[in-house]
Amino acid sequence: MIKTQSVDPASYALPAHGNGPYRLFRGLQERTIRDFERSLVDPMGSQRGRLAAMLWEAQDTAFGRDHALSASDTLESFRDKVPIRSFAELSPWMSRVHAGESQVLTRSPVTSLLKTSGTTGAAKLLPVTEPYAKAVDEGQSIWRLALMRDHEGVTQGRAFTIVSPPSEGTLPSGLKYGSNTGRMQARQPWYVRARVPVPAQVAAIQDSRIRVYCLLRFALQSQISSFTTANPSTLLLLFRQMKEHWPDLVRDLARGTLSGPARDLPRRVRWGLKPYLRRRALPAVPVPAELWDLEVINCWKGGPAQFFLPRLQKALGGPVPIREVGVTASEGYFAIPMSDGFEGGVAWLGGHLLEFINADGQPKWAWELNAGERYRLVVSTTAGLYRYDMNDILECTGHVRGAPLLRFVRKGGNMLNITGEKVSEDQLLQAFSAVAQDPAIVGFSVSHRLAEVPVLRLAVEGPTTAGLAERFDAALQQGNVEYQAKRESGRLGMAELVQLRPGAYQRWRAARVAEGAPHGQIKDPVVLRDDAAWQRLKLASEGR
């Protein structure tokens, strides 16, 4: 559905006047504010500045030499010299970075690697450089400043943020890798980090059941003014488990102890957490809006997150504003929301070089976008991602002066993504092939069944055996690290099997031919990305 969003010009202004915390923080961000305001008035100038920064990074590097990049390159000549690439297509240079070789993609040294899921199953490890980290910090600063402008109360309590460890392992080259959320939190100003209510070691707890219990234990002893996480489904999971463990939590808070599922923690971890424990009397019934004086909830609002937002509002038990965290990923920060009611945000053109591929496959710059049209995002960053295909579909919903307003729609291509799992068609094929070798199986399709805890719905035509959905689920977890994480944390449930009637795919193909599709080009649908596609297959199975 195409959306347009009305713009209140005041929501994009960062004036010198305002509440005390806002004015104090604003005084520390003068240069960043000037860059942001310039990007709204002169998007082309801001993007030329980003290009100059990247061309400086590319000088005397293997990538720069391979593409004959020069400091004199223009936006158009840069586009002509560098093709759009996926992560896999960057592997000749990326593997050298992982091996510890310097000046492969950037002049600035790679300080660490970010672990994120790939579209072929193996985790991607993206380089981090100081210029890249600074660009992300500045975008976050603008978001945080607008948040404080609108919600002075966020500074009066603790900021509960769900993150993963910034360091999860080390490559043979000595480069450490970990999550972007943990990296970003570690780089927050001290006065922001001081408001985090959960000890850092909780993020490193591997057992998700125990980790969530510990998160709740520390949250409940604190005066929380804001919750921040990417997926609203994560908060729904947190609140469901709060109800499940409420008797243990009430007892722990009354005694100042850490028990419940946390009894299974190693003794050294429990002793390390003991100094942080506090007491608090809790009511008989857990209602988040009554347990804490919540000023705002920060999470994604676009794409599949829209399904969870009304459920989250109901679970809160009271009116709490929900604010977008922006169009963001491990690769960078691309659009900044500046008010509560907004979905998506204004393009952050002072951070990275952004291109937008239209429906005809033509690349467009930010100032060339049309409201109501959708584009595939391609980014270039000072971390060495040059014309990198994000495979994210964004929609331009309007403009603020010369800069486009962007909202996330979905991942591109044949992919399922409801909580951030990003399951590709290849991963589904590999997982199913590994557990279902019966040649009498005609075909299979996978879709989401939306519920408070969504699941993958595995539809199969042909003979099936007991436990097929469970084996498929396990194989998919092995092939996709993000799906595994969402399953382990409870954000996704076990895949379920739906038996299709004989002839289902034949009838589906016949319906497609009747609609005018070339018979020789029709492929049985492996990925069903929306409910309409699922209903079509269901009708075909029922012979209707």
Residue pairs with C-beta under 8 A, 6 or more apart in sequence:
2 372
2 374
2 395
3 343
3 395
3 397
3 407
4 371
4 372
4 397
4 398
5 342
5 343
5 344
5 397
5 398
5 405
5 407
6 398
7 398
7 399
7 400
7 405
8 339
9 400
11 146
11 338
11 339
11 342
12 40
12 338
12 346
12 400
14 26
14 33
14 36
14 37
14 142
14 145
14 146
14 149
16 23
16 26
17 23
18 26
18 149
19 148
19 149
19 152
20 152
21 148
21 152
21 155
22 145
22 148
22 149
22 152
25 144
25 145
25 148
26 33
26 145
29 141
29 142
29 145
32 138
32 141
32 142
32 350
33 142
33 145
35 46
35 138
35 350
36 142
36 336
36 348
36 350
38 45
38 46
38 350
39 46
39 347
39 348
39 349
39 350
39 403
40 346
40 400
40 401
40 402
40 403
41 401
41 402
42 402
43 347
43 349
43 365
43 366
43 367
43 402
43 403
44 365
44 367
44 402
46 349
46 350
47 75
47 349
47 353
47 354
47 365
47 366
48 75
49 350
50 349
50 350
50 351
50 352
50 353
50 380
51 73
51 74
51 75
51 78
51 353
51 380
52 71
53 131
53 382
54 353
54 380
54 381
54 382
54 386
55 69
55 70
55 71
55 73
55 78
56 71
56 107
57 105
57 106
57 107
57 108
57 129
57 131
57 382
57 384
58 64
58 67
58 69
58 105
58 106
58 107
58 386
59 69
59 71
59 107
60 103
60 107
61 103
61 104
61 105
61 106
61 107
62 93
62 96
62 103
62 104
62 105
63 69
63 93
63 104
63 105
63 384
63 386
66 93
67 81
67 82
67 386
68 81
69 78
69 81
69 82
73 81
75 365
78 380
79 355
79 363
79 387
82 380
82 386
82 387
83 387
84 357
84 363
84 378
84 387
84 388
84 389
85 386
85 387
85 388
85 389
86 119
86 388
86 389
86 391
87 94
87 118
87 119
87 124
87 388
88 118
88 119
88 120
90 385
90 388
93 104
93 105
93 384
94 105
94 125
94 127
96 104
97 104
97 105
97 110
97 127
97 384
98 113
98 125
98 171
98 173
98 175
99 172
99 173
100 171
100 173
100 174
100 175
102 109
102 110
104 384
105 127
105 383
105 384
105 386
106 127
106 129
106 131
106 382
106 383
106 384
108 129
108 130
108 131
108 382
109 129
110 127
110 128
110 129
110 175
110 383
110 384
111 128
111 129
111 130
111 133
112 128
112 166
112 167
112 175
112 176
112 177
112 178
112 183
113 125
113 126
113 127
113 128
113 171
113 175
113 176
113 177
113 178
114 125
114 126
114 127
114 128
114 177
114 178
114 179
114 180
114 183
114 330
115 123
115 124
115 125
115 168
115 177
115 178
115 179
115 330
115 481
116 123
116 124
116 126
116 180
116 329
116 330
116 331
116 482
117 123
117 124
117 421
117 422
117 480
117 481
117 482
118 124
119 391
119 413
119 415
119 422
119 424
119 426
120 424
120 426
120 427
121 424
121 426
121 427
121 430
121 479
121 480
121 481
123 481
125 171
125 177
126 330
126 331
126 383
126 385
127 383
127 384
128 183
128 383
129 382
129 383
129 384
131 382
131 383
132 332
132 381
132 382
132 383
133 183
133 187
135 332
135 333
135 350
135 351
135 352
135 381
135 382
136 184
136 332
136 333
136 351
137 187
138 350
138 351
139 326
139 328
139 333
139 336
139 348
139 350
139 351
140 184
140 333
142 336
142 338
142 348
143 325
143 326
143 336
143 337
143 338
143 345
144 192
146 336
146 337
146 338
146 339
147 154
147 296
147 298
147 323
148 154
148 155
150 339
150 340
151 226
151 295
151 296
151 321
153 225
153 293
153 295
154 225
154 226
154 295
154 296
155 195
155 225
156 223
156 225
156 293
156 295
157 195
157 222
157 223
157 224
157 225
157 226
157 292
157 293
157 295
158 195
158 196
158 197
158 222
158 223
158 224
158 225
159 192
159 195
159 196
159 197
159 224
159 225
159 226
159 228
160 196
160 197
160 198
160 219
160 222
160 224
160 226
160 227
160 228
161 181
161 185
161 196
161 227
161 228
161 229
162 181
162 215
162 228
162 229
162 234
162 238
163 179
163 181
163 182
163 184
163 185
163 203
164 178
164 179
164 181
164 182
164 203
165 178
165 179
165 182
165 203
165 204
166 178
166 179
166 182
166 183
166 185
166 186
167 176
167 177
167 178
167 182
168 177
168 178
168 179
169 176
169 177
169 178
170 176
170 177
171 177
180 329
180 330
181 230
182 203
185 193
185 196
186 193
197 218
197 219
197 221
197 222
197 224
198 214
198 215
198 218
198 219
199 218
199 272
199 273
199 276
201 269
201 272
201 273
202 211
202 214
202 215
202 218
202 273
203 211
205 211
205 214
205 265
205 269
207 261
207 264
208 488
208 489
208 490
209 241
209 261
210 261
210 262
210 264
210 265
212 237
212 238
212 241
212 489
212 490
213 241
213 245
213 248
213 249
213 260
213 261
213 262
214 258
214 262
214 265
214 273
215 238
216 238
216 241
216 242
216 245
216 249
217 249
217 252
217 253
217 258
217 260
217 262
217 277
218 276
219 292
220 249
220 253
220 280
220 282
220 291
221 253
221 277
221 278
221 279
221 280
222 278
223 292
223 293
224 292
224 293
224 294
225 292
225 293
225 294
225 295
225 296
226 294
226 295
226 296
226 297
226 298
227 235
227 294
227 297
227 298
227 299
228 297
228 298
228 299
228 325
229 235
229 298
229 299
230 299
230 300
230 325
230 420
231 299
231 300
231 305
231 308
231 419
231 420
231 491
232 297
232 299
232 300
232 301
232 305
232 308
232 309
232 311
232 312
232 322
233 305
233 308
233 418
233 419
233 454
233 491
234 299
234 419
234 489
234 491
235 297
235 299
235 312
235 315
236 308
236 311
236 312
236 315
236 452
237 453
237 489
237 490
237 491
239 286
239 288
239 315
239 316
240 315
240 452
240 490
241 490
242 249
242 286
242 288
243 286
245 260
245 261
246 286
248 259
248 260
248 261
249 260
249 282
249 286
250 282
251 257
251 259
252 258
252 259
252 260
253 279
253 280
253 281
253 282
254 279
254 281
254 282
255 279
256 277
256 278
256 279
257 277
258 265
258 270
258 273
258 274
258 277
262 270
265 273
282 291
283 290
283 291
287 317
287 318
288 294
288 315
288 316
288 317
288 318
288 320
289 316
289 317
289 318
289 319
289 320
290 317
290 318
294 316
294 318
294 320
295 320
295 321
296 320
296 321
296 322
296 323
296 340
297 312
297 316
297 320
297 321
297 322
297 323
298 322
298 323
298 324
298 325
299 305
299 312
299 322
299 324
299 325
300 324
300 325
300 408
301 309
301 322
301 324
301 343
301 344
302 324
302 327
302 343
302 344
302 407
302 408
302 409
303 408
303 409
303 410
303 417
304 410
304 417
304 418
304 419
307 418
307 450
307 454
309 322
311 452
312 322
313 319
313 320
313 322
321 340
322 340
323 337
323 339
323 340
324 337
324 342
324 343
324 344
324 345
325 337
326 333
326 334
326 335
326 336
326 337
326 344
326 345
327 333
327 334
327 335
327 344
327 345
327 392
327 394
327 406
327 407
327 408
328 334
328 335
329 390
329 392
331 379
331 381
331 385
331 388
331 390
332 351
332 352
332 379
332 381
332 383
332 385
333 348
333 351
333 352
334 347
334 348
334 351
334 352
334 354
334 377
334 379
334 406
335 344
335 345
335 346
335 347
335 348
335 394
335 405
335 406
335 407
336 345
336 346
336 348
337 343
337 344
337 345
337 346
338 345
338 346
342 405
343 397
343 407
344 394
344 395
344 397
344 405
344 406
344 407
344 408
345 405
345 406
346 400
346 403
346 404
346 405
346 406
347 354
347 366
347 403
347 404
347 405
347 406
349 366
349 403
352 379
352 380
352 381
352 382
353 379
353 380
353 381
354 365
354 366
354 377
354 378
354 379
355 363
355 364
355 365
355 377
355 378
355 379
355 380
355 387
356 363
356 364
356 365
356 366
356 368
356 369
356 375
356 376
356 377
356 378
356 394
356 396
357 363
357 364
357 375
357 376
357 377
357 378
358 364
358 373
358 375
359 373
359 374
363 378
364 375
366 403
366 404
367 402
367 403
367 404
369 375
369 396
369 399
369 404
370 396
371 396
371 397
371 398
371 399
371 404
372 395
372 396
372 397
373 395
373 396
374 393
374 394
374 395
374 396
374 409
375 393
375 394
375 395
375 396
376 389
376 390
376 391
376 392
376 393
376 394
376 412
377 390
377 391
377 392
377 393
377 394
378 387
378 388
378 389
378 390
379 385
379 387
379 388
379 390
380 386
380 387
380 388
381 388
391 411
391 412
391 413
391 415
392 408
392 410
392 411
392 412
393 408
393 409
393 410
393 411
393 412
394 406
394 407
394 408
394 409
395 406
395 407
395 409
396 404
396 405
396 406
397 405
397 406
397 407
398 404
398 405
399 405
410 417
410 529
411 417
411 422
413 424
413 425
414 424
414 425
414 526
414 527
414 529
415 422
415 423
415 424
415 425
415 527
415 529
416 422
416 423
416 428
416 446
416 447
416 448
416 456
416 527
416 529
417 423
418 448
418 450
418 454
418 492
419 454
419 486
419 491
419 492
420 482
420 486
421 480
421 482
421 483
421 485
421 486
421 492
422 480
422 482
423 446
423 456
423 476
423 480
423 483
424 480
425 526
425 527
427 476
427 479
427 480
427 483
428 446
428 476
428 526
428 527
429 526
430 475
430 479
431 472
431 475
431 476
431 478
431 479
432 444
432 458
432 472
432 475
434 475
435 468
435 471
435 472
435 474
435 475
436 444
436 460
436 464
436 468
436 472
438 462
438 463
438 465
440 462
440 463
441 460
441 461
441 462
441 463
441 464
442 461
442 462
442 502
442 504
442 505
443 460
443 461
443 462
443 505
443 524
444 458
444 459
444 460
444 461
444 526
445 459
445 524
445 525
445 526
445 527
445 528
445 537
446 456
446 457
446 458
446 459
446 526
446 527
446 528
447 456
447 457
447 459
447 527
447 528
447 529
447 531
447 533
447 534
448 454
448 455
448 456
448 457
449 455
449 456
449 457
449 496
450 531
451 493
453 490
453 491
453 492
453 493
454 492
454 493
455 492
455 493
455 494
455 495
455 496
456 473
456 476
456 492
456 495
456 496
457 495
457 496
457 498
457 534
458 468
458 469
458 472
458 495
458 496
458 497
458 498
459 498
459 499
459 500
459 537
459 541
460 468
460 497
460 498
460 499
460 500
461 500
461 501
461 502
461 503
461 504
461 505
461 541
464 497
464 499
468 497
469 494
469 495
469 496
469 497
470 494
470 495
472 495
473 487
473 494
473 495
476 483
476 495
477 483
477 484
477 487
478 484
483 492
486 492
487 493
487 494
500 537
500 541
501 541
501 542
501 543
503 543
504 537
504 540
504 541
505 524
505 540
507 540
507 541
507 543
508 524
508 525
508 536
508 537
508 540
509 519
509 522
509 524
511 536
511 540
512 522
513 519
513 522
525 533
525 537
528 534
528 537
